[in-house]
Amino acid sequence: MQVENEEVMNCLVLAAGYATRLYPLTENFPKPLLKVGERTILDWLLDDIRSSCFPDRTVVVSNHRFATIFREWAPDDVEIVDDGSMSNETRLGAVNDIRFAVESLGLTGDTLVVAGDNLLDFSLGAFVSYAMEKEASCIMRYYETSERRLRKCGVVEVDPSDRVLSMEEKPSEPRSRWCCPPFYFYKEEDIARIPEGIAAGCGTDAPGAFAAWLSSVVPVYAMEMPGNRYDIGNLESYRKVCEEYKDIVNK
């Protein structure tokens, strides 16, 4: 689905992590630039965003250690922002990275925020269209059967209109089976509330922590994910995704 958007919209890609579980592949190289087939993970993701969401600005947030590699890769329509961190122990965290990019670049307008290490078999254009119809900040959700996985992600409860009733990052006792992948659409006035959320005690490491806080103060809606997300967490899952995604793109 393509989105024709007359308002300003940004795409902010979170890519400042260190992917320690993928060592040695990512010890000196950023995970989003690993190849799946003949292209990088980030190229697959951004191609869909370009063709279906039409962002006015596309920004990739990198750590300082990998910023030069991202700049060497970056096409002309992608801006690279260096958050200054040098190690997994000193990383800023996803929410602080969003804040850093918005404030350092003076970003205005609505913003699609995505993790840069995800492969999808659906288009994010449908998500942006959904958010525009709701005229509100939005997240995604998918049904997760594994209790173990639920305890490692954001878990959301929704009402019949998809409005978020509660959202909790990495709950010890999940209150639903709706899991939230790292895709968020923030209205301009909502993303500007990140400093307020942090001051109120919002977590800063997990990207969904701000969405969880925001849903407690303004309406936030959760779209059911229309396809599959291929998560790359360790060496075994990377090899598996390379095989599975090859079959998908050749269909």
Secondary structure, 3 states (H helix, E strand, C coil): CCCCCCCCEEEEEEECCCCHHHCCCCCCCCHHHCEECCEEHHHHHHHHHHHHHCCCEEEEEECCCCHHHHHHHCCCCEEEEECCCCCHHHCCCHHHHHHHHHHHHCCCCEEEEEECCEEECCCCHHHHHHHHHHCCEEEEEEECCCHHHHCCCEEEEECCCCEEEEEEECCCCCCCCEEECCEEEECHHHHCCHHHHHHCCCCCCCCHHHHHHHCCCCCEEEEECCCCEEECCCHHHHHHHHHHHHHHHCC
